[in-house]
């Protein structure tokens, strides 16, 4: 088990990585799934042998409230159907923490429940916010879970210029689920999970 990293350089590196992903041209992405709520695209990841996914959609709410529902905190467990538990293990400052969370089995339990330990950082970006994270090799793995690993991922949320009550939410996700899994099953699950994330989030924000 690694010791906890120094949060400031890790946060800075993570933010720079996400901003770089955010500048990748449209031509490099291939659409994997499209719903009324979101478009999910993907390209080969530079970090591991799977894909970097990009999800994008307009959400009817102000930036701060949307990000409060996504980042580690009391809202996330209430509405995210994939997440089954979440504990804040360490808090460095208000916008920086280490959390452990578990996810439900997927695809008729072909994908068994997973556990992740992530460093999470929320910061300003243009007129909005970026909340981002990366997995750490920290803490004992609990029984009955496979420890997954999130390579740099995050959510940019910025208000629409002509409609400030709406925000453009763009996510970049690259999750290594680990364990003995066919890659095609993982890819199917990822596209659907990201599309459902938007519909579940929209319902939560309306309540």
N, C-alpha and C positions, 0 to 999 in steps of 0.2 A: 504494500500500500504506500502510495506516495504521500509526502507531507503536503499540506495546503500551499498553493502557490501565493506569491506576492500579488495582491489583487490589481494594483495600478497598472503594471506593464501588461498583464494578461488582458485587462479590460481594453487597453489602448490597442493591442494587437487584434483583439476580437472585433472591435469597431472597424478598424482599417480593413480587415478581411471582408466584413459584411458590406462595407461601402464599395469595395472592389467588385463583389458579386453583383451589387446593385447597378454597376456601370456596364455589365456584360450586354452586348447588343442583342436585339431580338432575334437576329438570324442564327444565333448559336443555340437557341432553345427549340425543342420539339414539343408540341402540345400533346399531353398525355390524357387529359380529361377536361371536359368543359361542362359546367352546369350554369344555372341561372345566377348562382351566387359567386362563382369563382372560375378562373381558368388556371389549370395546373399544367406546367411545362417541366421539362427536365433536360439535363445534359450530363455527360459523364463527369463524375466528381474528380477533382484533383487530389482529394485526400485519401480516397479508398476506392475499391473496385466497383462500387455501386454508383448511384446517380445523385446529383445535386438537383433538388426540386425547387421550382419557383411557383408560388401560388399568388394570385392577385385578384382582388375584387373590391368593389365599393361598398362601404358599410355606412349605414345611416346613423351616425352619432359623432360626438366630438372626440378628438384624438385621445385626450387624457383618459376618458372613460373607457374607450376601447382597450388601451394599453393596460389599464388597471385590471381588466378582465383576463388579459393574456399572461402578464408577468406573474412571478410567484407571489401568492397572496391569497386572501380568503375567497375571492370570487372564482378562481380557476376550477377548483374541485366541484363547485356547484353545477357547472354547465358542461364541462368537457367530459363527454361520455367515455372517452378512452382512458382517462386518468382515474385511478382507483385510490391512490393515497398520495399525500405530499407533506414532507416535513422540511422546515428550514433548519439546516444543520449548523450553519454559521452565518452571521451577518457582519459584514465589514463596515458598511455605511448604508445610508438609506436606500441607495440605488444598486447595491452590490451584495450578493449572498451566494451561499452554496445550498442547494436543495437536493433532497432525495425524493424521487417519486416512482410510483409503479403504474404500469398500464395493463389493461385487460387483455385477455387472449383475443385473437382475431382470426378471421377466415375459418370458422368452425374449429377453433383452437389448433389449426395447423401452426399458427404462430402463438406460442405459449406466452403467459404473462411475462413482462419484462420489468427490470428495475434500472433506473438511471440515477447517477449522481452528477449534477450539472452546476457549473459556475454560471451565475446569471448577472447580467449588467444592463441597466436601463439608462439611456442618455438622450440628450436632445439631438435632433437631426432636422436641418432646414427649419420649417415652421412646425415640425411635429416631433415625433419621438422614435427612437430605435430601442427595442428590447431584444437582447441577444444572449446566447449561451454556448457553452462547450462542456462536454463531459470530462470528469476527472476520475482518475483511478484512486478512489478515496472511500474509506469505510468498508466494513465487512459486507459481502454479498449475502442477502437473506436467503434462507432455504426456500425452495419452490419457485425461485425466480432465476431467469437468465439475465446477466448484466449486459445491457446494451450500451452503445456508445454514440453520442451525438457529436459529429464533427461540427465546426463552426456553423451556427444557424441563428436566425433572428427574424424579427418582424419590424418593418418600417411602416409607420402610420403617419400620414400627412393629410391635413385638411385640403379638400378640393377648393381651388381658388375661386371658382364661380358659385360654390355651394358650401359654405363653411360648416354647415350642419352635417355634412357628409365627409367621410375620410377614405382615402385610398390606402388599403392595407395590402402590403406585399411581403410575403414570407419566403425565406430561403431555408430549406430543411435538407439535411443529409444525415440520415440515421443508419448506423450499422447495427442491425438487430442481433447479430451473432447467433451462435447455435447452428444446428444443422438445418438450414432452410433453403428451399429452391428459390433462386433469385427472382423468378417470375412471380412467385407468390408474394414476395416482399414488394415488388413493383406494383402489383395490383392493389395491395393493401395501402401503400403509400398514397397513390393517386386518390383513392376513395376517401381515405382518412383526412387528407387535406381539404377536399371538397366539402366533406361533412363538417369540418372544423368551422367553415364560414357559415353554414346554415345554422349550426348549433349556437355559434357566437351571436348571430343576428337575433335568434329567439331569446337568448339570455339578456341582450341589451334592451329588448322591448318590455321585459317584465319589471 
